[in-house]
Amino acid sequence: MNNYGIDIWGDDNFFINDGEVKLNYKSAPSILEITKKIRQDDVKGPLILRFPHLIKKQIDLLFNHFDRAIKENNYSGSFNAVFPLKVNQFPEVLKTITHYGEKNNYGLEAGSKAELLLAIASTPLGSPITVNGFKDKEMITLGFIASQMGHNITLIIEGIGELESIIEVANESTLKKPNIGIRVRLHSVGSGTWAKSGGMNSKFGLSATEILEAMKLLELHHLIEQFNMIHFHIGSQMEDIFPLKKAIREAGNIYAELKMMGAKNLNSINIGGGLAVEYEQHHSQRLKTYSLEEFSNDVVFLLREIMNSKDVPHPNIYTESGRFIVASHSVLITPVLELFSQDHQEKLLKFKESDNPPLIVELQELNRLIDSKNYNEFLHDALDHIESLLTLFDLGYIDLQDRSNAEILVHQIIKKALYLSHTSKTPEFEKLQTHLQEKYLINASIFQSLPDYWGLKQNFPVMPLQRLDQNAIRSASLWDITCDSDGEITFADQAPLHLHDINLDEEEYFLAFFNVGAYQETLGMNHNLFTHPNEAIINIDESSYEVTNIIKSKNILTILDDLGFDSENILIQLNKRLESSTFITKEEKNDTLQKLELFLNQNGYLRTTAY
């Protein structure tokens, strides 16, 4: 059976049992069971399930591996980490991170004024705050205020102009000065889609000449004691370890040189984010080439060797890996609304009482008698017959009902042949399977929930929640409900997705997208005014699980208000137009208005199923 690469991307967080996907944690609940329980509360449309224990797991793994590497390498510096808020700023995520990170002094990284205010309000005193990105004088002043409050905050300058603004604020106020970091522009570049964030042409960082100028300014304005960190970043998703090792060597030598130049309080190297997450489902397409163990070993070992060779104390190590921390904790669930071959069900066959064309009668027999011994021959006969029948239709010898019966029968024969051939597929059957792609309409917006697929063609692991003990034979492409042709996840020969052939009139079929907890929510756009999905927190214990904090997707009126419309005025206008209509009675008008108000107070996703 197809396990959808769960052994590749799943990181032992999930497993398949009794045909369903389950959490590999404590009572091991079924995701399908959780989904159905939530939907009993009239939660329609896509659903994000958050599993806080997976955030805790990632935080613990990160700190434990670096603590181990530090001990094994006799490294004298400490390990520290901050979570970059840009990766996921949603309240429940931030609450979970600060709760489970407190024991390790896990901090936050901000890249805007709004994020900095969040960090100041949310970070426990003593845990680090780092501030990246371009800053004006107001944002820098916020950093001074945070320092005055007692926060361990470092403003990382992206250019000389920012340092000059820090100097101005320091001269104009009596607020406690924050720590100052310098982002260095390395020659080294990363790997993968986001590699452009490193290298000499990167958006951020100071060149060697600018670093020397910054040192002079820090000394001249008596801020050299605040200079405690250098920072670099070579990519959000470092798929390969070798560029990181090169960058560590370059940054380590810059650090050592600055220490020897008189930066006496410089004590930290921040290697930015970039710990990779595996998004692929097929071994031939795997992205990540290293483990967290290798990552931590390399960072600690290389910095130790550089510092020992130059007789410089080992720096404290900082990371800002957000994708690694939160990607796995969030699972997007969406029901399938329609299969576009649903019209090929056997119950739709309508044979004539007499005079069915001989080829139709033969197709009936092929469909009835096909088995494991004859499926190959019968398939060839069926394909031959459909060509003949289509020709007869074009010539006017059979009617539309005959053609419909032929299409349904051949479709059924092909499906049965695919099932019968699953243990010994030939190239012919694989080609046929690919050619007969099924379109699955999902109740979601790719632009809202999977923007990196739309914008970057980044794949996300996807699999059904049920029937995993049955063969999935349909080559699948996924269509979202937006009116945009880009709202499709196409079938790929090199990374095929096969789903089940299912009768949606009888049961609902759920698909789950995994590793969507990083960036997808914050980058999601309201294309067609589809907004953030419903969400729920799932806490799991030894005997059961608890669904908490169900947050329903915004209703249509709220969406319109957010855009600047006046929803009350819209209701008034609708009411006026109904009142002025001469085509319906007063009773019908009242009933229609009630329906409008009901619809407008629901979310914008489709509600076409009773399941």
VOKE-12920 format. One line per field, with one value per residue (C-alpha): residue number from 1; residue in three letters; x, z, y. Coordinates in Angstrom, 3 decimals. Layout:
seq = (NUM;...);
type = (ALA;...);
c1 = (X;...);
c3 = (Z;...);
c2 = (Y;...);
//
This chain:
seq = (1;2;3;4;5;6;7;8;9;10;11;12;13;14;15;16;17;18;19;20;21;22;23;24;25;26;27;28;29;30;31;32;33;34;35;36;37;38;39;40;41;42;43;44;45;46;47;48;49;50;51;52;53;54;55;56;57;58;59;60;61;62;63;64;65;66;67;68;69;70;71;72;73;74;75;76;77;78;79;80;81;82;83;84;85;86;87;88;89;90;91;92;93;94;95;96;97;98;99;100;101;102;103;104;105;106;107;108;109;110;111;112;113;114;115;116;117;118;119;120;121;122;123;124;125;126;127;128;129;130;131;132;133;134;135;136;137;138;139;140;141;142;143;144;145;146;147;148;149;150;151;152;153;154;155;156;157;158;159;160;161;162;163;164;165;166;167;168;169;170;171;172;173;174;175;176;177;178;179;180;181;182;183;184;185;186;187;188;189;190;191;192;193;194;195;196;197;198;199;200;201;202;203;204;205;206;207;208;209;210;211;212;213;214;215;216;217;218;219;220;221;222;223;224;225;226;227;228;229;230;231;232;233;234;235;236;237;238;239;240;241;242;243;244;245;246;247;248;249;250;251;252;253;254;255;256;257;258;259;260;261;262;263;264;265;266;267;268;269;270;271;272;273;274;275;276;277;278;279;280;281;282;283;284;285;286;287;288;289;290;291;292;293;294;295;296;297;298;299;300;301;302;303;304;305;306;307;308;309;310;311;312;313;314;315;316;317;318;319;320;321;322;323;324;325;326;327;328;329;330;331;332;333;334;335;336;337;338;339;340;341;342;343;344;345;346;347;348;349;350;351;352;353;354;355;356;357;358;359;360;361;362;363;364;365;366;367;368;369;370;371;372;373;374;375;376;377;378;379;380;381;382;383;384;385;386;387;388;389;390;391;392;393;394;395;396;397;398;399;400;401;402;403;404;405;406;407;408;409;410;411;412;413;414;415;416;417;418;419;420;421;422;423;424;425;426;427;428;429;430;431;432;433;434;435;436;437;438;439;440;441;442;443;444;445;446;447;448;449;450;451;452;453;454;455;456;457;458;459;460;461;462;463;464;465;466;467;468;469;470;471;472;473;474;475;476;477;478;479;480;481;482;483;484;485;486;487;488;489;490;491;492;493;494;495;496;497;498;499;500;501;502;503;504;505;506;507;508;509;510;511;512;513;514;515;516;517;518;519;520;521;522;523;524;525;526;527;528;529;530;531;532;533;534;535;536;537;538;539;540;541;542;543;544;545;546;547;548;549;550;551;552;553;554;555;556;557;558;559;560;561;562;563;564;565;566;567;568;569;570;571;572;573;574;575;576;577;578;579;580;581;582;583;584;585;586;587;588;589;590;591;592;593;594;595;596;597;598;599;600;601;602;603;604;605;606;607;608;609;610;611);
type = (MET;ASN;ASN;TYR;GLY;ILE;ASP;ILE;TRP;GLY;ASP;ASP;ASN;PHE;PHE;ILE;ASN;ASP;GLY;GLU;VAL;LYS;LEU;ASN;TYR;LYS;SER;ALA;PRO;SER;ILE;LEU;GLU;ILE;THR;LYS;LYS;ILE;ARG;GLN;ASP;ASP;VAL;LYS;GLY;PRO;LEU;ILE;LEU;ARG;PHE;PRO;HIS;LEU;ILE;LYS;LYS;GLN;ILE;ASP;LEU;LEU;PHE;ASN;HIS;PHE;ASP;ARG;ALA;ILE;LYS;GLU;ASN;ASN;TYR;SER;GLY;SER;PHE;ASN;ALA;VAL;PHE;PRO;LEU;LYS;VAL;ASN;GLN;PHE;PRO;GLU;VAL;LEU;LYS;THR;ILE;THR;HIS;TYR;GLY;GLU;LYS;ASN;ASN;TYR;GLY;LEU;GLU;ALA;GLY;SER;LYS;ALA;GLU;LEU;LEU;LEU;ALA;ILE;ALA;SER;THR;PRO;LEU;GLY;SER;PRO;ILE;THR;VAL;ASN;GLY;PHE;LYS;ASP;LYS;GLU;MET;ILE;THR;LEU;GLY;PHE;ILE;ALA;SER;GLN;MET;GLY;HIS;ASN;ILE;THR;LEU;ILE;ILE;GLU;GLY;ILE;GLY;GLU;LEU;GLU;SER;ILE;ILE;GLU;VAL;ALA;ASN;GLU;SER;THR;LEU;LYS;LYS;PRO;ASN;ILE;GLY;ILE;ARG;VAL;ARG;LEU;HIS;SER;VAL;GLY;SER;GLY;THR;TRP;ALA;LYS;SER;GLY;GLY;MET;ASN;SER;LYS;PHE;GLY;LEU;SER;ALA;THR;GLU;ILE;LEU;GLU;ALA;MET;LYS;LEU;LEU;GLU;LEU;HIS;HIS;LEU;ILE;GLU;GLN;PHE;ASN;MET;ILE;HIS;PHE;HIS;ILE;GLY;SER;GLN;MET;GLU;ASP;ILE;PHE;PRO;LEU;LYS;LYS;ALA;ILE;ARG;GLU;ALA;GLY;ASN;ILE;TYR;ALA;GLU;LEU;LYS;MET;MET;GLY;ALA;LYS;ASN;LEU;ASN;SER;ILE;ASN;ILE;GLY;GLY;GLY;LEU;ALA;VAL;GLU;TYR;GLU;GLN;HIS;HIS;SER;GLN;ARG;LEU;LYS;THR;TYR;SER;LEU;GLU;GLU;PHE;SER;ASN;ASP;VAL;VAL;PHE;LEU;LEU;ARG;GLU;ILE;MET;ASN;SER;LYS;ASP;VAL;PRO;HIS;PRO;ASN;ILE;TYR;THR;GLU;SER;GLY;ARG;PHE;ILE;VAL;ALA;SER;HIS;SER;VAL;LEU;ILE;THR;PRO;VAL;LEU;GLU;LEU;PHE;SER;GLN;ASP;HIS;GLN;GLU;LYS;LEU;LEU;LYS;PHE;LYS;GLU;SER;ASP;ASN;PRO;PRO;LEU;ILE;VAL;GLU;LEU;GLN;GLU;LEU;ASN;ARG;LEU;ILE;ASP;SER;LYS;ASN;TYR;ASN;GLU;PHE;LEU;HIS;ASP;ALA;LEU;ASP;HIS;ILE;GLU;SER;LEU;LEU;THR;LEU;PHE;ASP;LEU;GLY;TYR;ILE;ASP;LEU;GLN;ASP;ARG;SER;ASN;ALA;GLU;ILE;LEU;VAL;HIS;GLN;ILE;ILE;LYS;LYS;ALA;LEU;TYR;LEU;SER;HIS;THR;SER;LYS;THR;PRO;GLU;PHE;GLU;LYS;LEU;GLN;THR;HIS;LEU;GLN;GLU;LYS;TYR;LEU;ILE;ASN;ALA;SER;ILE;PHE;GLN;SER;LEU;PRO;ASP;TYR;TRP;GLY;LEU;LYS;GLN;ASN;PHE;PRO;VAL;MET;PRO;LEU;GLN;ARG;LEU;ASP;GLN;ASN;ALA;ILE;ARG;SER;ALA;SER;LEU;TRP;ASP;ILE;THR;CYS;ASP;SER;ASP;GLY;GLU;ILE;THR;PHE;ALA;ASP;GLN;ALA;PRO;LEU;HIS;LEU;HIS;ASP;ILE;ASN;LEU;ASP;GLU;GLU;GLU;TYR;PHE;LEU;ALA;PHE;PHE;ASN;VAL;GLY;ALA;TYR;GLN;GLU;THR;LEU;GLY;MET;ASN;HIS;ASN;LEU;PHE;THR;HIS;PRO;ASN;GLU;ALA;ILE;ILE;ASN;ILE;ASP;GLU;SER;SER;TYR;GLU;VAL;THR;ASN;ILE;ILE;LYS;SER;LYS;ASN;ILE;LEU;THR;ILE;LEU;ASP;ASP;LEU;GLY;PHE;ASP;SER;GLU;ASN;ILE;LEU;ILE;GLN;LEU;ASN;LYS;ARG;LEU;GLU;SER;SER;THR;PHE;ILE;THR;LYS;GLU;GLU;LYS;ASN;ASP;THR;LEU;GLN;LYS;LEU;GLU;LEU;PHE;LEU;ASN;GLN;ASN;GLY;TYR;LEU;ARG;THR;THR;ALA;TYR);
c1 = (0.000;1.052;2.398;2.749;6.373;5.482;8.843;10.582;8.889;7.020;9.945;8.194;5.378;2.722;2.054;-0.545;-2.715;-6.069;-6.069;-5.867;-3.189;-2.498;-0.358;2.716;2.307;0.801;-2.775;-2.101;-5.442;-6.622;-6.540;-9.714;-11.480;-10.324;-11.492;-14.946;-15.347;-14.582;-16.902;-19.814;-19.776;-20.772;-17.149;-17.133;-14.342;-10.617;-9.322;-5.904;-5.071;-2.305;-0.388;1.523;3.553;5.341;6.580;7.851;9.550;11.396;12.510;13.814;15.603;17.323;18.620;19.467;21.552;23.538;24.040;25.322;27.660;28.995;29.832;31.363;33.612;34.606;33.145;33.060;30.349;26.617;23.813;20.890;17.988;15.205;12.075;11.587;8.069;7.769;7.484;4.170;2.773;-0.585;-1.480;-1.774;1.580;3.321;1.723;2.955;6.487;6.915;5.393;7.557;10.633;10.844;12.930;15.633;15.396;14.127;13.561;11.997;13.255;11.453;11.707;9.168;7.741;4.637;6.715;9.032;6.082;4.906;8.381;8.652;5.240;5.729;9.386;10.178;12.789;16.219;15.346;16.954;15.277;17.034;15.872;16.638;15.549;15.571;14.877;13.966;14.601;11.232;11.940;15.391;13.842;11.543;14.701;16.018;12.680;12.826;16.321;15.094;12.407;15.118;14.990;18.085;17.703;20.144;19.582;21.324;22.304;21.833;23.754;25.804;22.726;21.087;24.154;24.037;20.384;21.341;23.979;21.359;18.912;21.702;22.723;19.147;17.801;18.715;17.219;19.357;21.302;20.489;23.083;24.253;24.898;26.326;24.995;27.938;27.665;29.442;30.931;29.425;25.980;23.437;21.505;17.929;15.144;16.148;19.913;19.855;19.580;23.313;26.313;27.789;24.638;22.289;19.765;21.224;24.543;27.753;30.784;34.270;34.886;31.582;32.316;35.583;33.752;31.119;33.859;35.278;31.831;31.161;34.473;34.086;30.625;31.425;29.132;31.788;30.743;27.246;28.648;28.084;27.047;27.761;24.984;24.840;22.200;22.602;19.080;15.727;15.874;19.489;19.118;22.861;25.299;28.405;27.508;26.848;30.265;31.884;29.871;30.805;34.497;34.103;31.981;34.143;37.253;35.479;34.431;37.955;39.433;36.964;37.750;41.435;40.695;39.260;35.604;35.970;32.259;31.684;30.649;28.103;27.753;24.215;24.040;20.509;17.860;17.808;17.528;15.827;12.486;11.754;8.746;9.121;7.298;9.479;13.006;14.207;13.062;14.419;15.755;17.435;20.858;21.853;20.535;20.210;22.986;25.333;24.270;24.987;28.245;29.568;28.684;30.270;33.350;34.198;33.820;35.936;38.723;38.755;38.791;41.408;43.692;43.497;43.464;40.031;37.364;34.579;31.555;28.012;26.036;22.639;20.225;16.993;15.508;11.750;10.762;12.315;10.395;6.844;6.462;5.464;2.993;0.300;-1.764;-4.216;-7.311;-9.664;-12.585;-12.850;-16.023;-16.091;-14.386;-14.735;-15.284;-18.139;-20.453;-18.900;-20.585;-22.246;-25.568;-25.790;-25.894;-29.192;-29.500;-32.287;-34.841;-33.715;-31.385;-28.339;-25.398;-23.402;-20.229;-22.115;-23.291;-19.690;-18.516;-21.162;-19.722;-16.148;-17.129;-18.924;-16.311;-12.978;-10.696;-7.049;-6.354;-7.927;-7.740;-4.963;-6.792;-10.167;-8.651;-7.253;-10.640;-12.414;-10.039;-10.511;-14.293;-14.491;-12.600;-15.036;-18.067;-16.880;-16.444;-19.969;-21.273;-19.552;-21.159;-24.603;-25.026;-25.362;-27.040;-25.880;-27.214;-25.199;-22.113;-22.714;-23.077;-19.868;-17.884;-19.129;-18.425;-14.919;-14.166;-15.261;-13.184;-10.088;-10.511;-10.958;-7.884;-5.828;-6.885;-6.131;-2.708;-1.438;0.967;2.579;2.285;3.687;4.837;1.619;-0.512;1.580;1.141;-2.591;-2.821;-1.075;-3.174;-6.476;-5.940;-8.713;-9.436;-10.178;-11.919;-10.815;-12.671;-9.723;-7.755;-4.169;-3.477;-4.649;-3.389;-0.438;0.951;4.470;3.145;1.536;4.456;7.476;6.173;7.274;5.647;3.940;3.307;-0.304;-2.211;-5.734;-6.690;-8.503;-8.514;-4.759;-5.153;-6.602;-4.961;-4.984;-5.080;-6.169;-3.461;-4.596;-4.453;-6.020;-8.215;-9.067;-12.351;-10.956;-11.852;-8.182;-6.540;-3.379;-5.350;-4.278;-1.710;-0.928;0.017;3.784;5.291;8.450;6.522;3.130;0.160;-2.311;-5.603;-8.554;-11.524;-14.392;-18.122;-18.638;-22.384;-21.763;-18.858;-16.588;-12.949;-10.394;-6.946;-4.254;-1.341;1.594;4.482;2.403;3.093;5.862;5.120;1.935;-0.423;1.382;1.840;-1.652;-3.640;-7.382;-7.724;-11.460;-11.907;-11.243;-9.695;-7.711;-9.169;-10.824;-8.279;-8.149;-5.596;-5.262;-3.787;-3.033;-2.593;-2.026;-5.661;-7.325;-7.140;-8.814;-9.887;-9.466;-9.578;-11.658;-11.387;-13.766;-12.870;-14.084;-17.610;-18.367;-19.512;-16.290;-14.240;-16.006;-15.514;-11.790;-11.629;-13.201;-16.806;-19.644;-21.358;-24.355;-24.876;-24.610;-27.404;-29.511;-29.031;-29.931;-33.036;-34.055;-33.641;-35.725;-38.424;-38.558;-38.804;-42.189;-41.458;-41.824;-44.335;-43.673;-43.387;-40.854;-38.949;-38.634;-37.558;-34.989;-33.558;-33.171;-31.324;-29.050;-28.183;-27.461;-25.201;-23.382;-22.630;-20.950;-17.444;-16.948;-15.932;-18.354;-20.943;-22.016;-21.778;-23.726;-20.835);
c3 = (0.000;-0.548;2.600;0.810;1.911;5.573;6.360;4.432;5.684;8.759;11.221;13.276;14.075;12.253;11.336;9.464;11.295;10.429;7.182;8.890;9.726;13.429;15.741;16.999;20.481;23.718;22.982;19.214;18.043;14.449;12.550;10.737;14.059;15.284;12.063;12.197;15.838;15.063;12.062;14.273;15.466;11.955;11.056;7.257;4.795;5.330;8.831;10.390;13.215;15.543;17.623;20.349;21.367;18.003;18.701;22.087;20.406;17.952;20.590;22.789;19.855;18.878;22.364;23.239;20.108;20.548;24.274;23.393;20.689;23.081;25.710;23.232;21.756;25.059;23.772;26.299;24.693;25.237;22.832;22.434;20.012;19.014;16.975;14.011;14.255;10.488;10.155;12.018;14.175;14.966;18.671;19.514;17.872;19.759;23.029;22.538;21.633;24.651;26.983;25.917;25.245;28.609;30.309;27.642;27.551;24.005;22.681;19.746;16.646;15.206;11.782;12.035;14.606;15.085;15.568;17.954;20.107;20.123;21.132;23.928;25.286;24.931;25.678;29.312;30.809;30.337;27.130;24.096;21.571;18.280;15.840;12.144;9.005;8.126;11.029;11.386;14.409;15.991;15.760;17.232;20.082;20.783;21.190;23.765;25.611;25.672;27.117;29.756;30.689;31.373;28.135;26.716;23.304;20.421;17.535;14.517;12.119;8.390;7.290;8.523;8.467;11.172;13.380;12.950;14.077;17.132;17.952;17.651;19.991;22.486;22.499;22.762;25.531;28.923;28.139;28.739;25.607;23.970;22.681;19.130;16.508;13.003;10.132;7.952;4.199;3.474;0.231;0.962;-0.420;0.581;-1.418;-2.563;-3.391;-0.816;-1.443;-2.623;1.007;1.284;-0.762;-1.752;-3.633;-0.759;0.438;3.930;5.709;5.882;3.688;5.196;4.586;6.228;9.217;9.808;9.507;11.986;14.454;14.285;14.889;17.833;19.430;18.674;20.266;23.232;22.094;21.584;24.882;23.454;20.427;21.338;18.222;14.563;12.469;9.092;7.104;3.959;3.316;4.782;3.670;3.668;1.825;1.758;4.692;2.695;2.088;5.816;6.691;4.319;5.803;9.364;8.465;6.929;9.759;12.428;11.092;10.929;14.554;15.652;13.798;15.441;18.882;18.275;17.096;20.499;20.479;24.031;24.664;21.362;22.534;20.105;16.549;15.196;12.248;11.380;10.317;7.628;9.203;6.412;6.521;4.223;2.038;-0.570;-0.557;-2.973;-2.326;-5.724;-4.945;-1.414;-0.569;2.828;2.887;6.569;10.079;13.064;14.698;11.792;11.709;15.405;15.300;12.353;13.789;17.172;15.844;13.185;15.539;18.162;15.652;14.348;17.824;19.166;16.209;16.930;20.723;20.961;23.501;22.060;21.155;22.239;19.364;18.307;15.727;14.322;12.721;12.602;9.810;11.711;14.878;13.576;10.107;11.403;14.070;11.630;9.340;6.783;6.324;3.404;2.193;-1.440;-2.899;-6.284;-8.526;-12.125;-13.306;-10.852;-13.870;-14.856;-12.103;-13.101;-11.635;-14.420;-17.143;-19.072;-21.539;-24.057;-23.726;-27.129;-29.974;-27.908;-30.341;-30.444;-29.236;-26.179;-25.416;-25.724;-23.344;-20.861;-20.963;-20.641;-17.609;-16.015;-16.668;-16.225;-13.683;-12.688;-15.610;-18.495;-17.468;-19.925;-22.911;-21.868;-21.404;-24.939;-26.280;-24.401;-25.696;-29.212;-28.844;-27.578;-30.619;-32.899;-30.987;-31.128;-34.877;-35.168;-33.146;-35.481;-38.453;-36.843;-36.321;-32.512;-30.319;-27.300;-24.784;-26.495;-26.303;-22.587;-21.869;-23.793;-21.872;-18.505;-19.316;-20.630;-17.610;-15.294;-17.205;-17.021;-13.255;-12.671;-14.819;-12.806;-9.547;-10.885;-12.193;-9.067;-8.077;-11.503;-13.303;-16.807;-18.477;-20.482;-17.334;-15.703;-18.813;-18.823;-15.144;-15.742;-18.793;-16.989;-14.354;-11.908;-10.859;-7.134;-6.201;-2.693;-0.447;0.006;-1.644;-2.632;-2.623;0.981;2.514;0.342;-1.152;-1.496;-3.862;-6.011;-5.839;-5.681;-6.672;-3.274;-2.712;0.514;1.624;0.879;1.597;2.364;5.982;5.309;3.109;3.524;3.665;0.134;-3.226;-4.521;-8.304;-9.512;-10.793;-9.083;-9.727;-7.136;-8.011;-5.449;-5.407;-6.564;-10.022;-11.000;-13.249;-11.117;-8.220;-9.125;-7.910;-11.074;-11.392;-11.747;-13.419;-11.294;-8.037;-8.663;-6.351;-6.436;-4.578;-4.099;-6.353;-4.043;-4.228;-2.614;-2.526;0.138;2.202;2.589;1.583;3.418;2.246;4.619;3.772;6.174;7.179;6.489;9.817;8.497;6.387;4.738;7.197;7.287;3.502;2.604;0.496;0.431;-3.264;-4.101;-0.469;0.919;4.321;6.920;7.497;10.650;13.230;16.384;19.019;19.753;23.107;23.470;26.686;27.591;27.230;24.853;23.294;23.772;21.096;22.349;20.961;17.864;15.885;12.966;9.688;9.335;8.057;4.848;6.591;8.625;5.474;3.801;6.891;6.844;3.272;4.299;3.364;5.771;6.328;8.029;5.004;2.723;4.693;4.475;0.707;0.296;2.372;0.294;-2.963;-1.674;-0.496;-3.920;-5.774;-7.368;-8.161;-4.694;-1.860;1.498;3.141;0.496;1.049;4.774;4.153;1.584;3.906;6.675;4.277;3.172;6.762;7.483;4.446;5.151;8.692;7.434;6.026;2.284;1.752;0.110;2.127;-0.421;1.737;4.698;5.993);
c2 = (0.000;3.621;5.281;8.647;9.047;9.351;7.733;10.551;13.716;12.478;12.590;9.864;12.292;10.278;6.668;4.637;2.117;0.550;2.501;5.920;8.517;8.706;10.819;9.002;10.426;9.099;7.891;8.092;9.506;9.325;12.623;11.552;11.031;14.450;16.093;14.518;15.504;19.144;19.186;18.132;21.753;22.955;23.754;23.728;24.337;23.814;23.186;23.725;21.340;22.491;19.969;21.873;18.805;18.953;22.483;21.312;18.366;20.611;23.107;20.290;18.630;21.860;22.644;19.039;18.486;21.682;21.036;17.561;18.905;21.550;18.919;16.490;19.196;20.827;24.056;26.898;29.041;28.571;27.798;30.190;30.448;32.804;32.169;34.542;35.891;36.335;32.533;32.369;35.162;33.556;33.886;30.191;29.494;32.288;31.205;27.632;28.733;30.993;28.381;25.453;27.573;29.280;26.578;27.028;30.854;30.519;34.018;35.834;37.623;40.638;42.241;45.071;47.468;45.340;42.196;44.021;45.073;41.443;40.295;42.864;41.874;38.110;37.320;36.468;38.808;37.266;35.419;37.025;39.291;39.965;42.635;42.206;44.017;47.692;50.054;53.693;55.874;54.955;51.239;51.738;53.744;50.802;48.721;51.192;51.061;47.241;47.405;49.865;47.307;44.752;42.779;41.100;42.739;43.043;45.465;43.990;46.745;46.171;49.278;52.199;54.435;52.321;52.606;56.388;56.333;54.251;56.870;59.636;57.906;57.166;60.858;62.160;59.903;58.524;55.121;52.062;51.163;47.820;45.395;46.024;43.369;43.663;41.615;40.683;40.286;37.029;35.880;32.444;31.624;28.995;26.442;26.006;28.438;31.064;31.032;34.655;35.824;35.122;36.177;39.529;40.556;39.793;42.355;42.699;43.041;45.068;44.521;44.225;47.938;48.876;46.637;48.503;51.824;50.612;49.672;53.209;54.737;52.419;53.375;57.091;57.266;55.019;52.202;49.548;47.938;47.380;45.506;41.847;39.910;39.289;37.837;36.136;34.296;32.201;30.995;30.053;26.418;25.197;21.914;21.197;21.373;22.348;26.026;26.408;25.004;27.475;30.342;29.296;29.437;32.894;34.327;32.681;34.372;37.743;37.273;36.403;39.394;41.791;40.374;40.920;44.484;45.403;44.373;43.130;42.474;40.720;37.253;35.803;34.518;34.345;31.941;33.028;30.556;27.955;24.509;22.598;20.814;17.877;18.599;15.868;12.524;10.546;9.312;10.505;14.073;14.461;17.920;17.727;16.058;16.312;15.719;18.038;16.031;16.757;20.410;21.008;19.015;21.006;24.412;23.721;21.913;24.506;27.472;25.725;25.041;28.626;30.196;27.800;28.535;32.284;32.001;33.631;32.542;30.428;32.592;31.905;30.398;31.743;30.366;31.791;28.692;29.102;26.733;23.813;24.716;25.149;23.578;20.146;21.263;22.354;20.097;21.458;19.285;19.771;17.685;16.669;18.158;16.503;13.970;14.978;11.415;10.972;10.846;7.489;5.490;2.218;3.328;5.929;3.271;3.359;0.507;0.269;-2.507;-3.786;-2.920;-1.958;-1.795;-5.066;-3.344;-2.034;-5.560;-6.778;-4.035;-5.175;-8.672;-7.432;-5.365;-8.326;-10.989;-9.144;-10.853;-11.297;-13.634;-11.737;-8.052;-7.211;-8.705;-7.285;-3.824;-3.878;-4.996;-2.199;0.483;-0.828;-0.850;2.745;3.981;2.140;3.425;7.040;6.686;5.256;8.223;10.695;8.926;9.020;5.286;5.395;8.008;10.037;7.490;4.745;6.926;7.624;3.899;3.174;5.816;4.551;0.903;1.578;3.753;0.936;-1.627;0.583;1.063;-2.667;-3.395;-0.905;-2.537;-6.004;-4.951;-3.161;-5.955;-6.256;-2.973;-2.793;0.446;0.318;0.350;3.084;5.217;4.529;5.393;8.708;9.493;8.922;11.589;12.318;15.886;16.232;19.482;20.474;22.910;25.254;28.041;27.296;31.053;31.327;28.089;26.989;30.219;28.818;26.170;28.849;31.276;28.971;25.530;24.247;20.879;19.892;16.314;15.439;12.248;11.036;10.502;7.237;4.116;3.769;-0.002;0.083;0.624;4.179;3.915;7.338;9.695;12.872;16.571;18.858;21.822;24.474;26.407;29.750;30.980;31.061;28.485;28.704;27.224;23.705;21.199;19.322;15.677;15.217;12.157;12.416;12.858;11.257;11.579;8.700;8.888;6.600;6.137;7.001;7.626;11.015;10.436;7.822;9.139;12.129;11.950;14.090;15.154;16.386;18.679;18.399;20.689;23.793;25.538;27.805;30.897;29.568;31.240;34.568;34.729;33.509;35.966;36.555;35.739;35.603;36.709;33.239;33.891;31.989;28.503;27.280;26.178;24.091;23.141;19.424;18.439;14.728;12.791;9.143;8.107;10.543;13.996;17.352;19.807;23.376;26.888;26.233;29.466;29.586;31.212;34.801;35.209;37.086;40.274;40.463;39.909;42.822;45.011;44.210;45.496;48.799;48.101;48.860;45.507;47.136;49.350;46.306;44.606;47.767;47.942;44.275;44.817;47.848;45.970;43.100;45.527;47.181;43.868;43.199;39.574;38.042;38.238;39.893;36.487;35.435;38.695;38.031;34.458;35.589;38.230;35.638;33.373;36.224;37.094;33.424;33.089;36.355;35.218;32.045;31.761;31.941;28.324;25.909;24.017;21.422;18.308;17.038;14.925);
//
